Amino acid sequence: MNNFPDIIPVFPLSNFIIFPKTTVPLNIFEPRYIEMINDSMKSDKYIGMIQPKTTKGNVQIPELYKIGCLGKITAFKETDDGRYVIELKGLIRFQIIEEIKSVKKYRECKIDTKNFLNDLGEKKENIKFSDLELIFKDLKNLFEKRGFIINWKALEKQSLDETINALAMASPFTLEEKQILLEAENLDIRKSKISQILTTYTFDNYNNTTVQ
């Protein structure tokens, strides 16, 4: 039933992650990724989202992190100026085994998903929404200081895992911090990692005023 492909096209996007069971919009305009979407739409509609590592200088082919998330195109629209606007639903995390040499303009990798099969389950994590109140308060403060606007009331109506993952994806954290959140084994650990990261921002960025 869960026969995911061993070789997938990968979309390296810096400071951007998706999680299983979340859906994100993407605006595709580079020719190589237009080609990637065309090929994906003709086959299984799978795309691997992964972050490139921070590199110094102008590196044409940046090194990739080993852990990403496999997504499936669930909506597709072509704009008048030739761009693609798609929605990608996160399915399961993957680990890169090796990059495949190809004549295609975009990159392809051989992957393994066996260590992340729990991503497919419906098991509820033992976390109460009240446990997140302090994290939400600190996140709200950080988001507002950085000029981010979040519909917090809408988030509170989502399931707990959707809420945590949505905040992790949208957060103004660094590339490395977002990768830590993606690689967290489960929701409980991810919640703790968000809290730890926020602690460093509290010391570095906050003053003594409180945002109401």
N, C-alpha and C positions, 0 to 999 in steps of 0.2 A: 504493500500500500504506500509506503514511504520510500519509493525508489527514486531518490534524488540523483541527478547526474553526477558522474565522477569528475567531469571536466566542465567548467562553467566560464562564461565571460565575466570579467571583474571590472568594476567601476571604481577606481581609486578617487575618493573624494575627501579632501583634507578637512578635519574638524567636523566631520559629519558621520553619524552612526545611525543604524536602525536596529531595532530589537524584534525578536519574534512576537507575533500577535499585535504589531503596530503597523500603521499604514502612513506613508509619507508621499507628498507630491514632489516631483522632480521636473525641472525644466531642462530639456536636452537640446543643445544647439551646436556642439562641436561635431564636425563631420565624422570623426571616428566613433563617437558614441551614437550618432544617428545611425551609422552602419550597424553598431552593436544592437540597437533596439530593433532595427529591421530584421536582423538575423534571429533575435530572440522571439519576436512576434511570429516568425515562420516556424518556430519549433516548440519549445516548452514554456516560453515566457519567463525563464529564470535568469536572474542577474545577481551576481555577488557584489555586495557593497563592502568596501574595505578602505581603511585609512592608509595613505602613504606615510612613511616615517618622515620626521623632520630632517631635511637635508640642507646642507650649506651649498650655496652657489646654484647655478642653473643646471639642474639634473633632469635630463630628458626622460629617463626611466627610473623614477624613485623606488627605493626599496619599500616593500609593503609589510605591514604587520601580518602576523601569521593567522590571526583570528578575525573573521568577518561575519557577516550575516547574509544568508541566501534569501533573496526576495523574489516574488512573482508579480509580474505586471497585471494589475487588476482593472486598470482603466487607461485608455490611450486616446489622445487627440492630437491632430496635426494643425498647427496654426497657419495663418495666411503667409507668414514670413518664413515658413519652412522649419520651424522648431517643433519638437514633440513635447507635449505635456502629459506625463504619465503619473499613475499612482502605483506605488510599489508596496506590497505587503510582506513584512518580514515573516519568515517561516521557521528557520533553524540556523543556528550559528555553525560555522565550519572552520576547519583548520587547513591552511594551504600545505600541501605536500610538496609540490614543485610547480614552477611556472612552465607552461607549454610553449615551445617555439612554434610560431605561426606566421603566415603571410598576411593575416588580418591586421587591420590598423589598430584594433584594440587588443588588450591583454587577456589571455586565458590561463586558468590555473587548474591543476588537478587538486581536488579537495577531499576531505574526509569529514563526515558529520557524526561518526559513531559516539564521540565523547559528549555530544550535545542532544541526545535523543530526548532528554527530559524537557527540552524546549517545546516538544510536540504535545506534551501532556496537559491535562486540565487541572492538575493538582494545585490546590490553593495553599499558598504560603501562610504560616501562622503569624501574621502581622496584623495588628489592629490599626485602623486608620488614625486613632488617637496617638499611636506611637510616632506618627509622622508630623505632628503639629509643630514641634520645634524646628524640624527640618524645613517644613513649609514656610515657617516664619522667616528663617534665615535665607531660604531660597528667594522668597518674595522680596526681601531687602536687597539681595544681590542682583536680582533681575531688574529691579527698579533703578538701582544705582547705575546699571549698565545700559539703561534705556530700553530694556525688553518689556513687552507688554504681554501678559499671560491672563487668560480668562480662568481665574482660579475657581470660580463657582462651577464652571463646566467641568474642570478637572475633578472636583470633588464628587461628581456624579458618575465618574468612570470607576471601573474596578481598580483595585489597589495596584495590581501589576501594571495595568495600562497607565495609571497615573505616574508611578515611579519611573517607568520607562519613557513616558512622554517628557517628563521633566529632565531626565538624564539626556535625552536627545536634544532638547531645546536649550539646555543650560549653557551659559557663557563660560564653560570650563575650557581648559586647554586640550589640544589634540591628545596628549598623553593621558590626561585625566579621563577623557571620554573613553579611551581605549581600556583603561582600568575598569570602568563601569561595564563595558561590553563583555569583558572577560570574567566578570564576577560570576561565581558558580551558580548562585541562585538569587532570588529577590531579596532575601534577608541580608545577604552579604552586600548586595548592590545598595541597599538602604544604608548600611553601615559605612560603605565607601563614600556615598554622597555626604554623609555626616562628617566623615574625616576630612574630605576635601573642603567642605564649607568651613570647618574649623580654621584651616589655613587662610581662607579668605577673610574670616572674621578678624583674625589678628593683623592681616596685611592691609585690609581695605576699609574696615568699618570705623566710624567714629562713635561717639557716645549718644548720638541722637537716635530716636526710634521712629521708624516709618510706620504710621498708623494704617 
